[in-house]
Amino acid sequence: MSYNFSTGFTTALLFGNEVKSLLLSPGSSSRFDEIQAHLQAVAALWAHPMVLPSVLLSNHLYRAEIFCYNVLESRILETEDELGVVRAGRLSWKRDKNLIIEKPIHESKSNIRELTSRMNTDLTEIIFLIGVTEWDCVAIEFLAKTTEKVSGLLEKSHKTETGEIREFIEYMSVAAKVLLLANNKSKERMQAHLNVVC
């Protein structure tokens, strides 16, 4: 990615997994489509050098949030329901389950083996997502510092745009920290559930 201060153009090459997929299911969007829609929403800021990096990082954080709050949280709730040992919050109405008493011994062992395998897989995904979120936090901090350095090189006409971008970066910073906390809580929950099974 590069920015030309005289023309106000940013040049970038987007490369990666699922940036543009030709085999999209109906109603879904590719990362490229999401990035393009976000860029169109901030057309007034296009000449600012920090717009594209902010949009790209925002999209990365957004996808991590979707995975954490939708995919992993659903898996954790499913595990809690299957274990039957958590009845806090939304699960407070559930009755106790005992995987071993309710099923024949050979079936219980295979169910527990499958459950343990699934729980370990989910825990590994959570640990990977914690690393992704830590990277987001560091990248957002770098983006904020770079925005400050670049603002000194820009003409006065870009000062308002820089303020808007700073606010957006601050929002992303808070969102990334909240996501990191959520991921760590999910990790603790899964470790507690593994203790029940093991």
Rosetta blueprint (number, residue, H / E / L):
1 M L
2 S E
3 Y E
4 N E
5 F L
6 S L
7 T L
8 G L
9 F E
10 T E
11 T E
12 A L
13 L L
14 L L
15 F L
16 G L
17 N L
18 E L
19 V L
20 K L
21 S L
22 L L
23 L L
24 L L
25 S L
26 P L
27 G L
28 S L
29 S L
30 S L
31 R H
32 F H
33 D H
34 E H
35 I H
36 Q H
37 A H
38 H H
39 L H
40 Q H
41 A H
42 V L
43 A H
44 A H
45 L H
46 W L
47 A L
48 H L
49 P L
50 M L
51 V H
52 L H
53 P H
54 S H
55 V H
56 L H
57 L H
58 S H
59 N H
60 H H
61 L H
62 Y H
63 R H
64 A H
65 E H
66 I H
67 F H
68 C H
69 Y H
70 N H
71 V H
72 L H
73 E H
74 S H
75 R H
76 I H
77 L H
78 E H
79 T H
80 E H
81 D H
82 E H
83 L H
84 G L
85 V L
86 V L
87 R L
88 A L
89 G H
90 R H
91 L H
92 S L
93 W L
94 K L
95 R L
96 D L
97 K L
98 N L
99 L H
100 I H
101 I H
102 E H
103 K L
104 P L
105 I H
106 H H
107 E H
108 S H
109 K H
110 S H
111 N H
112 I H
113 R H
114 E H
115 L H
116 T H
117 S H
118 R H
119 M H
120 N H
121 T H
122 D H
123 L H
124 T H
125 E H
126 I H
127 I H
128 F H
129 L H
130 I H
131 G H
132 V H
133 T H
134 E H
135 W H
136 D H
137 C H
138 V H
139 A H
140 I H
141 E H
142 F H
143 L H
144 A H
145 K H
146 T H
147 T H
148 E H
149 K H
150 V H
151 S H
152 G L
153 L L
154 L L
155 E L
156 K H
157 S H
158 H H
159 K H
160 T H
161 E H
162 T H
163 G H
164 E H
165 I H
166 R H
167 E H
168 F H
169 I H
170 E H
171 Y H
172 M H
173 S H
174 V H
175 A H
176 A H
177 K H
178 V H
179 L H
180 L H
181 L H
182 A H
183 N H
184 N H
185 K H
186 S H
187 K H
188 E H
189 R H
190 M H
191 Q H
192 A H
193 H H
194 L H
195 N H
196 V H
197 V H
198 C L
